[in-house]
Amino acid sequence: MQNHIEDLLSAYMDHELTEDERQQVEDHLESCPHCTAMLNELMDIQNQVVTAFHSIQAQEGLEDQVINAVGVDASKQRNWLLVPLLTVLCFITIALVAAGSLLFKFVSVGFRVLYYLVIALGSILGSNPYTIAGLIGFSILLIVVSSISLNHLFKTKSI
């Protein structure tokens, strides 16, 4: 008894075999009446199913009956947009959190650099007595000018 190719016949009918497999099936079919008869039966069944499928006509209003039976409201079918919208919002939130984390790190590093610059500048300026005297004088001058400006501002505005 020879090996039959019954498991390959459906794939052969649907053109899903490689060229070598197709050739093997055709060679086997030439010498095996059993597999040839089975192929003919499968092709008859396929033709009957296709013919029956094309001859079926749906009755009028079947779609509405099915929707009513399932209980789906046609106006609620727009809710499918909610899932992709929420997905996009989640991705945007994750991106903003990641960017915010990076931004926080950059700002933190920037403040540290600024802090050390102020300390370094204070050390440089504090080491020279003439610089200290100049800064004190400039501070006093700034206080005097500010108080004069405020005094003038209060005199011109009637509160």
C-alpha distance (Angstrom), angle and dihedral (degrees) to the residues before:
residue distance angle dihedral
M1 . . .
Q2 3.78 . .
N3 3.80 128.2 .
H4 3.77 110.9 -91.0
I5 3.80 123.1 -143.0
E6 3.78 98.2 -144.8
D7 3.80 93.2 133.7
L8 3.83 90.9 56.5
L9 3.81 97.8 49.2
S10 3.80 96.3 84.1
A11 3.80 91.7 49.2
Y12 3.82 88.8 46.7
M13 3.81 91.1 54.4
D14 3.81 91.6 48.6
H15 3.84 93.3 47.5
E16 3.81 91.9 -119.3
L17 3.83 97.9 131.6
T18 3.75 128.1 98.7
E19 3.79 117.5 -111.6
D20 3.82 92.1 -100.3
E21 3.81 93.1 48.6
R22 3.80 91.1 47.2
Q23 3.79 90.6 51.6
Q24 3.82 91.5 49.4
V25 3.81 91.2 51.0
E26 3.81 92.5 49.1
D27 3.83 91.2 48.3
H28 3.80 90.1 49.7
L29 3.82 92.5 47.6
E30 3.84 90.5 55.6
S31 3.79 91.0 59.1
C32 3.85 102.9 32.1
P33 3.82 119.2 69.0
H34 3.83 91.1 -177.9
C35 3.84 93.9 60.4
T36 3.82 91.3 40.2
A37 3.81 89.9 54.9
M38 3.80 90.4 47.3
L39 3.83 90.6 50.4
N40 3.81 90.2 50.6
E41 3.83 90.7 50.2
L42 3.82 91.3 49.6
M43 3.80 90.8 49.1
D44 3.83 90.5 50.0
I45 3.81 90.7 50.4
Q46 3.81 90.7 48.3
N47 3.82 91.2 50.6
Q48 3.81 91.3 48.6
V49 3.81 91.9 50.6
V50 3.81 92.5 48.4
T51 3.82 91.5 47.3
A52 3.80 92.3 47.5
F53 3.80 91.3 47.1
H54 3.80 93.2 52.5
S55 3.78 93.1 46.0
I56 3.82 95.0 56.0
Q57 3.78 114.7 99.1
A58 3.79 121.4 -169.8
Q59 3.79 115.0 -128.6
E60 3.78 120.1 -113.6
G61 3.79 113.6 -84.5
L62 3.82 94.7 15.8
E63 3.79 92.0 129.8
D64 3.81 91.7 54.4
Q65 3.81 90.8 47.2
V66 3.80 91.3 52.0
I67 3.81 92.6 47.6
N68 3.81 90.5 49.1
A69 3.81 91.6 46.8
V70 3.78 92.0 50.7
G71 3.79 91.1 44.2
V72 3.79 97.6 -128.7
D73 3.76 115.3 151.4
A74 3.82 111.2 -142.7
S75 3.81 90.9 -141.7
K76 3.81 90.1 59.4
Q77 3.78 92.6 57.8
R78 3.80 89.8 89.3
N79 3.82 90.3 71.7
W80 3.81 89.8 85.2
L81 3.80 86.6 82.8
L82 3.79 90.3 63.9
V83 3.83 95.1 72.1
P84 3.83 97.7 55.1
L85 3.80 90.3 41.1
L86 3.80 91.8 54.1
T87 3.81 90.0 45.9
V88 3.80 91.5 53.9
L89 3.81 90.9 47.2
C90 3.81 90.2 51.8
F91 3.80 91.4 51.6
I92 3.81 91.2 48.2
T93 3.81 90.4 49.4
I94 3.80 91.5 50.3
A95 3.81 90.7 48.4
L96 3.80 92.1 49.5
V97 3.79 92.1 48.0
A98 3.80 90.4 50.4
A99 3.81 91.5 46.2
G100 3.80 90.7 45.7
S101 3.78 90.1 52.0
L102 3.80 90.6 51.5
L103 3.80 91.4 45.1
F104 3.81 90.1 50.5
K105 3.81 89.8 52.0
F106 3.81 91.9 49.4
V107 3.81 92.4 48.1
S108 3.80 90.6 46.8
V109 3.79 91.9 51.8
G110 3.82 89.7 45.5
F111 3.81 91.4 54.2
R112 3.79 91.0 48.9
V113 3.80 91.3 51.3
L114 3.82 90.6 47.7
Y115 3.82 90.8 48.6
Y116 3.80 92.6 52.1
L117 3.82 90.8 45.5
V118 3.82 90.4 54.4
I119 3.80 90.4 48.4
A120 3.81 91.5 48.2
L121 3.81 91.9 46.3
G122 3.80 90.5 48.4
S123 3.80 90.6 50.8
I124 3.79 91.8 49.5
L125 3.80 94.6 45.8
G126 3.79 93.7 41.6
S127 3.79 93.8 55.3
N128 3.85 94.2 66.9
P129 3.86 117.4 66.5
Y130 3.81 93.3 -155.5
T131 3.78 90.7 55.4
I132 3.80 90.7 51.3
A133 3.81 91.4 50.2
G134 3.82 90.5 48.2
L135 3.81 92.6 50.3
I136 3.81 91.4 49.0
G137 3.79 90.8 50.2
F138 3.81 92.0 47.4
S139 3.82 90.1 49.6
I140 3.83 91.7 51.6
L141 3.81 90.7 47.8
L142 3.81 90.4 49.8
I143 3.81 91.7 50.7
V144 3.83 92.2 49.5
V145 3.82 93.5 48.3
S146 3.80 91.2 47.3
S147 3.80 93.2 50.7
I148 3.81 91.6 48.8
S149 3.82 90.3 49.6
L150 3.78 92.0 49.5
N151 3.80 91.8 47.1
H152 3.81 90.3 51.4
L153 3.81 91.2 46.6
F154 3.81 93.5 52.2
K155 3.83 91.9 48.6
T156 3.82 93.5 52.7
K157 3.82 96.0 45.0
S158 3.77 117.5 69.5
I159 3.75 108.2 -144.3
